[in-house]
């Protein structure tokens, strides 16, 4: 199947309307909220589009006002939504997000059960659309929604892998969505084994692999076929093992200093934006990891999931790179 490649990255997953509290306190006590988009995959899509990459997102939404809001926002960011369908009689997922002032994780309340996106299955995956892109990004959130979305994720990975396209995987653990911890571990590790760039956080890696150190986590996925593993270490930076083609060495990249943490949600998605964009530009692995750390640091200094994601001009104005491993 020979198709012109006119997209840089495609992704698939659930987008939700997010209602963000305007003042701290228990969600039930808050009277004023503002609307935002939410979703691990759409956060990455927005971030990559702001950096000038051509990005596509595939999903299913309901036929409600929330769906119309999400589509309008994603399209305004420049994301190709041609593989998004609004299903008659179905509902769009949404969530409430609290506000905190101490840098802790904000409370989040999800309303996503039986959403339109959770009904997307393998038959909804258009291989011709996927193959318009040179890279596929997936997370562990969408396959956690049920058997249908797991099958859709598997088909998307298999399609791109068979075509020789690159793939990235962020575990993005949501334990409450899985029937058991073992089901989560076995399923996500199997998906990661078919992807080239694996991006776990340290605690995620410990849960999924049983290894406590970044080196052990990285080795676990490298032994299963990953060409590059980047373990996110929060304030301690990140550890990488491998490269775009599997031979990029190993090293530690420092964190980007942050004066005040406002909201940690979305930091991992910002990190993925930095790594993926830089690697697709042909940047060295250490520089790609630093870009991820820089964008992740921007993300934790704002209350929403996407407000900290930079434009290309803001990226160009980034401070000089620190000394990085060769």
N, C-alpha and C positions, 0 to 999 in steps of 0.2 A: 504494500500500500504506500505509494509515493505521494506525499503531500508536501506542500510548501510549509515551512516553519515560519509562522508570523507572530508567535507568542513566545515570550521568554519562559514564563512559569505558569503552570495551572495548578489548581488545588480544588478539593471538594470537601464540603463539610457544612455543618449547621450554623446559620447566622441567627441571632436572637436580638430582639429589641431589649436594650438595657435601660432601666430606670434608675438613675444615680441620685442618691440622696444629696440634698443641698446643705444639710447640716448633720453633725455627728449625732449618735444616739441609736437606740434600738430601731430597727426598720419600721416596726409597728407604730412608733411614736413620731416618725418623720411625716411632715405634711406636704413638703415640696420636693419634687424630683425633676430631673431633666433627662431628655431622651438621648441615647447614644446607640451605636451599633456594638454588638458583642459577638464573639466567636473566634476561637484560636486561629482557624484557617483564614477567616476574613481579615483578622488583624494583620496577618502576614501579607495577604493580598494587597491591603491598603498600603502597608509600609513599602512594599516593593514597587507599587505603582507610583508612590510619591518620589521614589528615587529614579523614576523614568523608565522602569522596566514595563514591558507589555505583559499584563497578567490577566488570566481568566479564572473564573470561579464557577463551579457546577454545584447546584443544590436544588432543593425543593422548598417552597414557601406556601403559606396558606393563601386564601383570597381575601385578606383582611387589610386594615389600615397599617398594621405593623409591617406586613410584607411590602406594601407600597413605599413605606418610609425606608426600609432597608434597601430595596432596589434603587431608590432615588439616591441614597447616600453612597452606595457602592459604585454606581454609574458615575456619580459626580467626582469620585476619586479616580476615574479612568479605568475601572476594572471591567473587563468583558464579562457580561452576565448573560450571554446568549444561551448558555446551558442551564439557566435557572428557570424553573417552571413554577407558576402559581396554581395550586391545585384547588379546584372548586370544592367547597365543603370542608376543607382542611384548615388547621390552625397553625399559626406561626408561634414558635416558642418565644418566651420572654423571661427576664430575670429582674429582680431588685438587687441593687448593690448599695450597701451602707457606706458611710464616710467615717474614716478614722483620723485621728490627729497625732497618733503616737508611732506611726510607721509600721504597725502590725498589719496583717492581712485583713482586709475589710470583710464584713459578713456579706454573703451572697445567697440569695434564695432563688432557686430555679423553678420555672414552670415550663417544662419541655416535653413531658410524657405524651406520647402519641402525636407529636408534632408532624407536620408535613415532611420535614427533613428526615425524620426517623423512618419514614416509609420508602426512602430512596433505596433501590436495590441494584443488582448487577445489570439488569436489563435496561436501566436508565443511564448507563455509562456509554457515551458515544465515543468509540475508539477514534473515529476520524477527527473529532474535535480535540481529544487528548493529544493526538499525534501532530497537531499544529504547533505544539510547544516542545522546547528542548529540555524542560525540567518539570518534574512533578514534586510537590511538597504535600506530605500527609502528616497527620497527627494521630495520637491515640484516642482522641475524643470521639471522632465520628464513628469508628468501628465499635465503640463502647455502647452506642445507642441501641444496638440489637443485631440480630442475624442478618437483616437486610442490608444495613449500612456496612457491616463487616464484609459481606459479599461484594458490595460495591467497591469498597476500598481494595480488596484483594484483586478484583478485576482491573482496576485502574493501575495498580502497581505492576501486575503481570503484563498489561498492555505496553506500558512504557519501558519496562525492563526488557521485554522481547525486542523492542525497537532500538535498543541501545541508548536510550535517553537516561539522563542522570535523575536520581531520586533522593530526596531528603526526608528524614523521619524525626519528629519530635514526640516523645512518649506522652507528654502533657497528661499525666495521670489523673483520672477521675475515679477513684476506687468505688464510690457509691453507685456508679453506673454498671458495675460488673457483678455477676452472681457470686464470685469468690475471688480472693486474692490470687489463687493459683490459675484460674481462668484468665485473669488479667495478665499475669506474668507470661504464661505460655503463649497466649494469642499475640500480645504485643512483641514479644521477643521473636516470634515467627515472622511477623510483619517487618520488624527491623532487619531481620536476616536477608530480606530481599531488597533492602535499600542501601544506597551508597554512602550517604552522609547521615550519621546518627547523632542526635543532639540531646542527650539526657541531662537533667540536673543531677547533682550529687545524691540527694536523697532518693530521687526516682531510680537512679542507677543502683543504689543499695537495695531497694525494694525488688527491682526486676532481676538483678544478677546475683545477689547475695554477697557481692564484694563491697568492702568498706572504703577502699581507696580509689581515687580516680584512675590510676594505672590499671588496676584490676578490672574496673568497669569497662574501660576502653578495650583492654585485651579480650574481654568476653565477647564484645561485638565484632572486633577485628577477626577473631577466630571463626565467627559465623558469616564472614563475607563482607563486612563493612569496609569501605576503602578509607573512610575518615570518621573518627569519633571525637566529638568535642564535649567534654564534661563541664557543665556550668557550675561554678563554685561560689556564686554570689559575691560577697565582698572580697573573697580571695582570688577572683579572676576566673580563669578557665584553664583546663588541661586539654591538649590535643594529641592525637596519635593517628598518623597517616596523612593522606592528601587526596586531591581530586582523583588521581589515578592509583592511590594506595601507597605511594612512596613519598611522604612529606615529612618524615621524621616525627619526633615527639618534642613537646615543650610546654612551658607554662606562660600564660599571658596575664599580666596584671589586670586588676579591675580598674574601671574608670571612677575616680573619686566622686562621691555624692555628698553634698552638704546636708541635705535633709530628705529622708524617704517619706513620700506622701502616700503612695499606693503601689504595692508590689505586683498587682495583677497586670498581666500583659508584658512583664519584663522579659519573659522567656520568648514570647512572640517577637518582641523587638530584637532580641539576640539573634533569632533565626533570620530575620530580615537582613541584619548586617552580614552574617556569615554567607547566606545564599547569594545575596547581591554581589558581594566581593568575589566569591569564587566564580560566579558566572562571568565576571569581568576579567578573570584570569589573575587576580591578585594572589600573592603568597598566602599560605594558610594562616600564619601568625597574624598577618595584617587583617585577614578576614575575621579572625576571632576577636581582634581588638575592635574592629568596627562593630561586631556584635555586642561587645561589652559596652561600647560607647552609646549605642542606641538603647540597650537595656537600661543603662544608667539614666538616660533621658526619660525613659518610660516610667521609672519609679518616682520621678519628681513631679508628676501631674496626677490628677484624680481619675482620669479616664483611661481606657485601654489603648487609644490611638492618638491622643493629643500630643504625646511626646515623639511620635514617629516623624523623622525629619524629611524635609524636601531635599532635592539634589543640591540646591544652593546652600542649604544649611550643612549638608555633609561636606561640601567643598570648603566651607569656612571652619571645619573642625580643627581643633588645636593640633599641633604637630604630634606625630606618633611618638610614643615612648620607645625606648630601646627594646626590641623584640627578638625572640630566638630566631636564628637563621634556619 
